[in-house]
Structures are given as structure tokens and as C-alpha cells.
Amino acid sequence: MSSPPPIPGAVPNVASPTQTRGAPPPMPPQIPAPTPGHLTRADAISRHSSVSSRPPIPPVPPTSAAPPIPKSASSVFSESSTRKHSTLHSHPEPTPGSEPPYQSIETAPPAPFIQRQATRTSLESSASTPCIAPHIESNNTELWWTTESLPPQLNALETYFEVEATEIPKRGGRLTKYLVYYILDAQLGCTTLELAYDVSEPERIMFFHESKHKVKADRKKLIEEYTKYGPLAYNIAVGSLKKSFSGEYVDYIFSQLPDSVLLPIANKTYGAVVYRNNNGDTKFYDDIRPGDVLVVVNATFEGSTTKHVGVLKPQVSIVTSFDAEKNKIKVIEQSEGMVQQARYKLKNLASGKLRVFRIVGRDYIGW
């Protein structure tokens, strides 16, 4: 079989000479330089450009690098404040949270809109569950963000919220206001709304709608939170026996706790759930301990007598003891204006709802 024809332009295979011991290898053949009469195309172009009548273009001097953008919002923001709000009642202001990261607001859209995006948060873990935020819309005729109020869609909800306001001066004397809403519902579902607007044109805003996660019950965390606040709440409750209060009794207990505690929401949520009973459907997340909060809603207890509790409003009390064998819980509560002791047998609950909450800190939900 004959060998295939050689490829045009290819270098032929040349066998390497055998190299003897001590003898240097032979020098490769030198390629003669082309004569002036046989210039290659590239060389011709190079020579043509070298004799051009135009002067050479001077090199562009290097420019200095732009200064780095500051990473922390504290170096950009000129003034910041935090305000706390509750749609139902007010409480002592808790310690403000950390300052939010700076978001660019240079290219605001011509009309208000809501931008929803999934954002990872400190609450996203194996011990968290999704929390769907309510549908939020903006209306140019209701500039609710200028008064740091809740959107109309949330006013009817039982929520607790805080607002962080920061004023950012811009070139040309313009002033931009940056707001962060931290909204917490009665199920410990967290929602964050971030928006910025020009003070001279408040209708030009940018929205960043962030759905966070509510914390799922974790026994280890519940025990850790109990050691912080449980014994303290119990001692305050015992010291209040035989006293009378004009307001809500448990609100007084919370007012005596550290500022780091998570405040009640809508007179129905007092921390993280450790026990729930819905018409006999029960579930424990941790043992009921002294200092926990018992909430009874529209319940009927049937034993030797029938007892109705929490019909007009939830009955809220502080747990003093729990007997797991007898399924009996003892509490301190306010009845007819006087703080006194009471007891409930959980097995006698015929109808209604019963919750036991663990008092927790703001860091429990990432605040």
C-alpha cells in the first residue's frame, strides 16, 4: 500500500540523528533570511506602515485607579434612626438591631413597583420553614412610606413592626431616604421591606421585598432561651401575687424583662410555642416549665363542673408548675383585677385552643 501524499506546507518527518556519548548534538539547519525582492505579505505591510506620513500616535498615559467603594453602610449613611411600631399596643422599645447593608438606588424606575426576590437569611437552616409574605402593592396616592407607616395591605393584620430610616445626601443637594421595614406576624413569620425614595420626588421609589423564614421549634434552642428568661419571669410573677393591675398582667411581666426579649404580638403570641392543643389535637415541642406563658382561647373545660375560659378575650397567665402524670398545669393569672393562682387540667379540655409559649429573645428570630 502506497503512503498518503504529503500535506502541502507540512514539515517532513526527519529522523533524529543518533547522539553519541560525549558528543554534542548536531546543530539544526538555519533558515536563510528572505531577500528584499521576495518580501512576505506581513513584512510588506509592516514596511508600508513604517513609511506612512502620519506621525506616530503617542501612548495613552496610565490613569489612576478609582477609589474603592466603601463596604459598610456606616461609612455612607449620614443619619440613621430606628422606630418601633405595633398595630395593637405599645411596649418598651427593644434594643435596635444592626444596620442593614447599603443598596444602590442610583437607577430608580420612573414609577413605583414591587420587586420580589428570594433572599438567604440567618434564619435559613435545617430548623426553618418557609414563610410566605402577604401581597404588597404601592399606590401613588397613598405615599405610606413617607410617614413610615405600614402598607394598607398590612394594617388589618396583627403584626409588630420596626422601621429603620436613613438619610443619604447626594450630589446636587438631593436627599435620598432609605427605609427598612422589619415586620413580624403572630406566627413569627418575618417579612422585610426595603425601599428608597428621593425626598423631593417621593413617588419615585425602589422596592426590595424579602420573604424570610420563621423559626421551627428546636428543643435545644428552646432550653437555651428558657435559661435566659424563664426563671426571671417566674420570680416576677410570684412577687406579684395578691397585687392588682389596671392593664394587662402579662404585659407588666414583659416590661420587667431585659430589652433583648421579644415582645408580645397581638395579645396572642408570647414567644415560641412549646405546647399546643386544638380541640384535643396536642403536640409538645418541649417540656412545660415554670415561667412559660399559658394562653387559653374560647375554651371549655369539663370535669366535675363546666368552666369556660377566654371567651371574650384570651386568658393569659404565667406557668408555675406542670404535672405530666396528672396532666395538670398551675399558673398565676389576673382575675377580676387581682393576681392569684389557678390550675387547669389539660385532659379536661373539651373545646377551644390552648397554647404554652416559651419567652425568647429577639436573636431567636434573627433580630
C-alpha positions in Angstrom: 0.0 0.0 0.0 1.4 3.4 -1.0 1.8 6.1 1.6 -0.6 9.0 1.5 0.5 12.2 -0.3 2.2 14.8 1.9 0.2 17.7 3.2 1.2 21.0 1.5 3.2 23.2 3.8 3.8 20.5 6.4 7.3 19.9 7.7 8.6 16.5 6.6 9.4 13.9 9.2 13.2 13.8 9.7 14.7 11.0 11.7 16.6 12.3 14.7 20.4 11.5 14.5 21.8 9.1 17.0 23.6 11.0 19.8 26.9 9.5 20.8 28.3 9.7 24.4 30.2 13.0 25.0 29.5 14.3 21.5 27.2 17.4 21.2 24.0 17.1 19.2 24.2 18.4 15.6 23.0 22.0 15.1 19.7 22.4 13.3 19.9 23.8 9.8 19.5 27.6 9.7 16.7 29.1 7.6 18.1 31.8 5.2 16.6 35.3 5.6 14.3 36.3 2.7 15.9 38.7 0.1 14.4 42.2 -0.3 12.9 41.1 -3.6 10.8 38.4 -2.0 9.1 40.0 1.0 6.3 38.3 2.7 2.8 39.9 3.0 3.2 40.7 6.7 6.7 42.2 6.1 5.3 44.3 3.2 2.5 45.6 5.4 5.0 46.4 8.2 7.3 48.3 5.8 4.3 50.2 4.3 3.1 51.3 7.6 6.5 52.4 8.7 6.9 54.9 5.9 3.5 56.5 6.4 3.5 60.2 6.5 1.3 60.4 9.6 3.1 61.0 12.9 3.2 58.2 15.4 0.3 58.1 17.9 1.6 58.9 21.4 0.9 56.2 24.0 -2.1 56.9 26.4 -0.8 57.8 29.8 -2.0 55.4 32.5 -4.8 56.7 34.7 -5.0 56.3 38.5 -7.5 53.7 39.8 -10.8 54.9 41.2 -11.1 54.8 45.0 -12.7 51.6 46.3 -16.4 51.6 47.2 -17.0 51.5 50.9 -18.2 48.1 52.1 -20.0 49.1 55.2 -23.2 51.2 55.2 -21.9 53.1 58.3 -19.3 55.0 56.1 -22.0 56.1 53.7 -25.1 56.9 55.8 -25.1 60.3 57.4 -28.1 59.8 59.8 -29.9 56.7 60.9 -32.8 56.1 63.3 -35.0 53.2 64.3 -38.6 53.3 65.2 -40.8 50.5 66.6 -44.5 50.1 66.0 -47.2 47.8 67.0 -50.7 47.7 65.4 -52.4 46.8 68.6 -50.4 48.1 71.6 -47.1 49.7 72.6 -44.3 48.2 74.6 -40.9 49.4 75.9 -38.6 49.8 72.9 -36.2 46.8 72.5 -32.6 47.3 71.6 -32.3 48.3 67.9 -30.8 45.7 65.5 -27.8 46.0 63.3 -27.7 48.5 60.4 -28.8 46.9 57.1 -26.5 46.6 54.2 -26.4 49.5 51.7 -28.4 49.0 48.5 -27.7 51.0 45.3 -30.5 53.5 44.5 -29.0 55.4 41.6 -31.2 53.9 38.9 -34.7 54.2 40.4 -37.6 53.3 38.0 -40.0 56.1 36.9 -42.9 54.5 38.7 -43.3 52.6 42.0 -43.2 48.9 41.8 -42.7 45.8 44.0 -39.7 43.6 43.3 -39.8 40.2 45.0 -36.8 38.1 45.3 -35.7 35.1 47.3 -33.0 36.1 49.8 -31.0 33.9 52.1 -31.1 35.0 55.7 -29.7 34.0 59.0 -32.9 32.0 59.7 -32.5 29.7 56.7 -31.3 26.4 58.2 -32.5 22.9 58.7 -34.6 24.2 61.5 -36.6 26.7 59.5 -39.7 26.6 57.3 -40.8 29.0 54.5 -43.0 31.9 55.4 -45.0 33.5 52.6 -45.2 37.2 52.9 -48.5 38.9 52.1 -49.0 40.6 48.7 -47.8 44.1 48.8 -48.6 46.8 46.3 -47.8 50.5 46.2 -50.2 53.3 45.3 -49.0 56.7 44.3 -52.0 58.4 46.0 -51.1 56.8 49.4 -47.5 57.6 50.0 -47.4 55.5 53.1 -43.6 55.2 53.1 -43.3 59.0 53.6 -44.9 58.6 57.1 -43.1 55.3 57.9 -46.5 53.6 58.1 -47.3 50.0 57.1 -48.7 49.4 53.7 -52.6 49.3 53.6 -52.5 45.6 52.9 -50.8 45.0 56.3 -52.8 47.4 58.5 -55.5 44.8 59.0 -53.1 42.2 60.1 -52.0 41.6 63.7 -48.3 42.5 63.4 -45.4 44.1 65.2 -43.0 46.1 63.1 -40.0 48.3 63.3 -38.6 50.8 60.8 -35.0 51.9 60.3 -34.7 55.2 58.5 -31.5 56.6 57.0 -31.0 59.8 55.1 -28.3 59.8 52.3 -27.2 63.1 50.8 -26.5 63.1 47.1 -24.7 65.4 44.7 -26.6 68.5 43.7 -28.1 68.9 47.1 -30.5 66.0 46.6 -31.5 63.8 49.6 -32.5 60.2 49.4 -34.3 58.4 52.3 -33.7 54.7 52.8 -36.2 52.7 54.8 -36.1 49.1 56.1 -39.3 47.6 57.5 -39.0 44.6 59.8 -42.4 43.0 60.1 -43.4 40.1 62.4 -46.7 38.4 62.4 -48.4 36.4 65.1 -47.0 33.1 63.7 -43.4 34.5 64.0 -43.3 35.0 60.2 -40.7 37.6 59.3 -41.0 40.0 56.4 -38.6 42.7 55.4 -39.4 45.6 53.0 -36.6 47.8 51.8 -37.3 50.9 49.8 -35.6 54.2 48.9 -37.0 57.4 47.5 -35.9 60.9 46.7 -37.3 63.3 49.3 -38.2 65.9 46.6 -39.9 63.2 44.5 -41.3 60.6 47.0 -43.3 58.8 44.2 -40.0 57.6 42.7 -39.1 54.6 44.8 -37.4 51.2 44.6 -38.8 48.2 46.5 -36.9 45.1 47.7 -39.4 42.6 49.0 -37.8 39.9 51.1 -39.5 36.8 52.4 -37.7 35.4 55.4 -38.3 32.2 57.3 -40.0 31.6 60.6 -38.1 29.6 63.1 -39.2 26.0 63.5 -39.3 24.6 67.1 -35.9 23.3 68.2 -35.8 21.8 71.7 -32.1 22.7 72.2 -32.8 26.4 71.4 -35.9 26.4 73.5 -34.0 25.2 76.5 -31.3 27.8 75.9 -33.9 30.6 75.7 -35.6 29.3 78.9 -32.4 29.7 80.9 -32.3 33.3 79.9 -35.8 34.4 80.7 -37.9 31.6 82.3 -36.7 31.8 85.9 -36.8 35.6 85.8 -40.4 35.7 84.6 -41.4 33.1 87.2 -39.9 35.1 90.1 -41.6 38.3 88.8 -44.9 36.5 88.7 -44.5 35.1 92.2 -43.7 38.6 93.5 -46.8 40.0 92.0 -49.3 37.7 93.8 -52.2 39.4 95.6 -51.5 42.7 93.7 -53.8 44.4 91.2 -53.0 45.9 87.8 -55.1 48.2 85.7 -53.6 46.9 82.4 -52.7 43.5 81.0 -50.9 41.5 83.7 -48.5 39.6 81.4 -47.6 42.9 79.7 -46.3 44.0 83.1 -44.2 40.8 83.3 -42.6 41.5 80.0 -41.9 45.2 80.9 -39.7 43.9 83.8 -37.6 41.6 81.5 -34.5 42.7 79.6 -34.8 44.8 76.5 -33.4 41.9 74.5 -36.7 39.9 74.9 -39.1 39.5 72.0 -42.3 41.5 72.8 -45.8 40.0 72.6 -47.7 40.2 69.3 -51.4 40.9 69.1 -52.1 39.7 72.6 -51.9 36.1 71.4 -48.2 35.3 70.7 -45.7 35.5 73.6 -42.7 33.8 72.2 -42.1 30.3 70.7 -44.7 27.6 71.1 -43.7 24.6 73.3 -47.2 23.0 73.6 -50.4 23.3 71.6 -53.8 21.8 72.0 -56.5 22.4 69.3 -59.7 20.7 70.5 -57.8 17.7 71.7 -55.2 17.6 69.0 -52.0 18.1 71.0 -48.3 18.4 70.3 -45.3 19.0 72.6 -42.1 20.8 71.4 -40.5 20.9 74.9 -41.5 20.3 78.5 -43.7 22.9 80.0 -41.6 24.8 82.5 -42.2 27.5 85.2 -42.0 30.9 83.6 -43.7 29.9 80.4 -46.8 31.7 79.2 -50.2 29.9 79.0 -52.8 31.3 76.6 -56.4 29.9 76.6 -58.8 31.0 73.8 -62.5 30.3 73.8 -62.0 27.0 75.8 -64.4 24.8 77.7 -63.1 22.5 80.5 -65.4 19.7 81.5 -64.7 18.0 84.9 -66.8 17.9 88.0 -68.1 21.3 86.7 -68.0 23.0 83.3 -65.7 26.0 83.1 -65.4 28.5 80.2 -62.2 30.3 79.8 -61.0 33.0 77.4 -64.4 33.6 75.8 -64.3 37.4 75.3 -60.5 37.7 75.1 -57.6 35.3 75.5 -56.8 34.3 79.1 -53.0 34.8 79.6 -51.1 33.6 82.6 -47.6 32.6 83.8 -46.9 28.9 84.5 -45.7 28.0 87.9 -45.6 24.2 87.6 -46.7 21.3 85.4 -47.5 17.7 86.5 -47.0 15.5 83.4 -48.6 12.4 85.1 -51.8 14.2 86.1 -51.6 16.4 83.0 -52.3 19.4 85.3 -50.8 22.9 85.0 -50.7 25.5 87.7 -50.5 29.2 86.8 -50.5 32.8 88.2 -53.1 35.0 86.4 -55.1 38.1 86.8 -58.8 37.5 87.6 -61.2 40.3 88.4 -58.4 42.8 88.8 -56.4 40.6 91.3 -53.4 38.4 90.7 -54.0 34.9 92.0 -53.2 31.3 91.4 -55.2 28.9 89.2 -55.0 25.4 87.8 -56.1 23.7 84.6 -56.3 20.0 83.7 -55.4 19.7 80.1 -57.2 16.4 79.7 -60.4 18.2 80.6 -60.2 20.5 77.6 -63.4 19.7 75.6 -63.2 22.5 73.1 -61.2 25.6 72.3 -57.5 26.3 71.9 -54.6 26.3 74.3 -51.0 27.4 73.8 -47.9 27.4 76.0 -45.2 29.8 74.9 -41.6 30.0 75.7 -40.3 33.6 76.3 -37.5 34.1 73.8 -35.1 36.8 72.8 -35.0 38.9 69.7 -32.0 36.9 68.4 -34.2 33.8 68.3 -35.8 35.2 65.1 -32.7 36.9 63.9 -33.5 40.4 65.1 
